[in-house]
Amino acid sequence: MKIDHIKQGVPSWIELMTTDDAAAVSFYGALFGWEDDPQEIPGGGVYHMAKLEGDQIAGLGKQNDEEVQRGIPPHWSVYLAVDDAEATAAKVSGAGGQVIVPVMDVMGLGRMAVIADPTGGMVGLWQAQLHKGFDRAHEPNTISWCELITDDPSRAAEFFRTVLDVPTVEMPMGDAAPYTLLGPDKEQGAGIMQKTPEMGQMPNVWGVYFEVADCDAAVEQAKGLSATVLAEPMDIMPGRFAMLADPQGAVFGIIKSTPMAM
C-alpha cells in the first residue's frame, strides 16, 4: 500500500543498527527483495536506504563504537510520526518518561528525538520535512506492524495517550492479557503487548513485523540465509507469524496477516 501521509502516533520509519551493515544489506535484500540505496553521512559513514521498486521501506546503518562498547546488540528501532517534535518531547517528562536524545535536525529531512516511556521502552519521534517516512507499507516485504512489549501496558498506554494525544483501544485476547492498539482510530500501525513469563528478563522493547506472502516459506528462506528461528510459525488472531534473528542478532517478526474484525 502506497503511503502519502502519516498521521501523528503512527509508525513512520524503522531503522536497523547493526555491527555489519554490508552483511545486513545482503541478508534483507535476499529475504525481502530490498534494493540498497547507500547515502553518505556528513562526517563519515553510510546510511543504507532500503527500497522496494524505488519506494523507501527502511533504513540500515552501522552501530557506533559507543553502542558496541556498551554491549547493545544489533536492533531495529521504531519512529512514531509527530506534527511537532519539540512540543511532543516537552510533554515526555511530565508524563513520566525520559528524553534520551533531545530534538535535533536531520539534514533538512526532518526533526527527530528518542524518548523512553515510563516502563523503559525506547522509541523515536519523527517530524517529517523532506523525508515523510515509509513510501509503502502493509504489503509483502514491507513493514506490517510495530509493537511495544512491556511489563506494564496500562502505564505505557497512558503515557502515549498523553504525549501523542492519540487514543488506545484494548482488545480482548481470550485467556491471554488484552492487547492494546495505539494510534488514530482505524489507522493504528502499532500496539502494546503484555510481556509474558516466557520472555524472562527481556527488557521492555519495541519490535517490528514485516508482512510476507507465506510465513512458512519465508522462515525456510531465512534459515537458508543463516537467520535464527526464535519462534516457529504459529497461528494467532492477526495471522500466521514467526520470530527471527538476522545473522548479526537483530530480532524481527514476519507475518502473513489475516483481516481483523474491529
N, C-alpha and C positions, 0 to 999 in steps of 0.2 A: 504494500500500500504506500503510495506516494504521500509525503508529508509536506504540507505547505506552511503550517503554523503550529507551534507547540505552546499550549497554554501553561500558565503558572501551575506548578505542582505535578507536572507530568515529566517523566524522564525524557531528557532531550539529547543526552550523549552518554556513551560508555567509553572507557579508556583502559587499556591493558598496560600495566607497568611490569616489566619482566627483566630477567637477567640476560636474556639473549634475544634481542629484538629480531635479528635476521631469522633465527630458528622459528620464532613465533609467527612471523610473516609467512614463512613457508608452511607451517602447520595449519594455520587458519585458512590460508589460501587453498590448500589441498582439500580441507574439510568442507569449507563453505563456498569455495569459488571466488573468494575475495581477490580483487586486484590491488596491488600496492602502489600508492602514490606518495613517495617519500618527500617530505618537506624539510628543508634545512632550518634549524633553530638558531636564531641570532645568538652568538656566543659559543656555538658549537653543538653538535648532536643532530639527530634526525628524528622527526616525528612522522610516523607512517600513517597516512590516511587510507583506511581500508575502504574500498569501493566495490559496488556491485553494479555492473553495466553503467559505470560512471557516477552512480549515486553514492553519497557518503554514508557509511554504515557504522564505523567505529574508528577509534584511534589506538595506535600501538606505539609504545616508546620504551626506551631502556631506563631501568631504575637508576637513580642517582646513587653515588657512593654512600651517602648518609643512610639511605634506606637499607642498603645491603649490609652495612656495618651494624645497624640496629637489629638485623635478623628478620626484617619484614619480608615475607615471601612474595613472589610474583602474584599479582592480584588484579582483578577487574574492579574498576571504580565506576560509580554512577553519578551523573549530574542531573539535578532537577531544574527545570526551567523556572525562572523568576522574571518578573517585569522590572524590578529594581533591586539589584544585588545589595546596595548599601542599605536600603530600607528593610530588606529581609534580614540581613545579617544583624542589624541593630536590635531585632526582636529576640535573637537567639539566647543571650544571657538571661534576660528576664523570664524566658520560658524554661529555664533550667538546663540549657545546652551550653555548648562552648564553640567559639570561633577558633578553628585550628589554623587556617590560613586566611588572613584578612583579605578583603576585597581588593582585587588587582585587575589592571587592564591586560588583555592578551592580544597585543599587536593589532588592535582595531577589530579583531574577530568577535570580541565580547568581553564581558567582565565576569570574573569568577571568584568564588570563595570556597573554602572547605569548612564544614561545620560538623559537630557531633551532637546527636540528640542526648537527652538525659541518661539513656541506657548505654551510651558509648558508641553507637553505630555512626561511622563517619560517612558523609555524603557531600558531593559538590553542589554548588549553586551555579547556574549559568544564565547570565543576562545576555541574550543574543544581540549581536550587531551584524557584522558581515557573515558570521557563521551561526546559523539558527540551530544546528544540531543535525539530527538524522534527516536524510533525504527520503529514506524508505524504511518501513518497519512493519512488523506483524505479517510477514510472509516468509517462506522458506529462505534460510541463510541470512536473516536479519534478526534484530532484537525482537523478542516476543514479550518479555516481562522482566521487571526488576523487583527485588524483594528484600526487605529488611527482616532478618532473623534475629529475634531478641527475646530475652527472658522477661520482658515487661511490655507487651504490646500496647496495653492501655495507656501507659505513661508516654510511650513513643507517639502514639496516635494523637494524644492531647497536644504534645509538642508541635507536631506538624500542622495540626488544625490552627494553632495559634500563630506559628511562624509563617506558614504559607497561605493562610486564610482559604483553605480548601476543606471539603468535608471528608470524613471517613465513614465507611459502612461496614458493619460486622456481618459476616456471612456464617451461618451455622455449618459445621463440618461433621455432623453425626457425633460419634463418640470422641472425636478429637476436639481440641480447642478451636474456638471460632477463628476465622481468617478475616483480616481487616483490609478492605480496599482503600487505597489512598489516592485522592485526586479529584478533579472536577467530575461531577455526575456524568456517568456513561462515557467518560473519556479517560478513565484510570489506566495508567500503564504501570502501576506499582502496587505493592501490597505489604502487609506486615504480618509475619508469622511467629507464633509462639515457639520458642526453642524447645526441643524435645529432650528427654533424658539421654537418648541415644547419642546426642550431639556432644555430650560430655563437657569438656572445658572450652569448647569452641567459643571465641569471642562473639559478641553481638556484631553482626556484619551485614553489609548489603551484598547481594548476589545478582547475577544476570542469567537469563534463559534465552536461548536462541531457538527460533522456530525452525523445524525441519520437516521435510516431506514424509519421512519414515524414521521413526525413532530407533528401531532395532537396527536398521541398515546403517544409520549414522553412527551408532555405537560400534558396530563392527568395523566401519571405516576408520573411526577414531583409534580403535585398538591397533589397526594396521599402521597408523601414523605415530605409534608409541605413546598414546594417551593412556591414562589410568582410569579404570571404571570405578567410581566411588559408590554408585548405586545403579544396579542393573535396571533396564527398562521396566516400568510398572505403570499401571493404570491408576489415575487419580481423577477427581472431578473435572479439572480443566483439560485433561487429555492424557497422553502417554508420554512419560518423561524419564530421563536418566540424568545422573550427575557424573561429571568427568573432571579430570585434571589434565591440563595440557602437559607436554613433556618437560616444561620448566616448573610445573607445580601449580599454576593458576587454576582455580576451580571455576567451573561454569556448568550450567544446565542446558539440556536440549529438550524440546517438547514438540510433539505433534498435537496441536491444540484441537479441541472439540468445542463447538459453540456452548456457551454457558447461559442458562436462563437467569435473567436479572430481575 
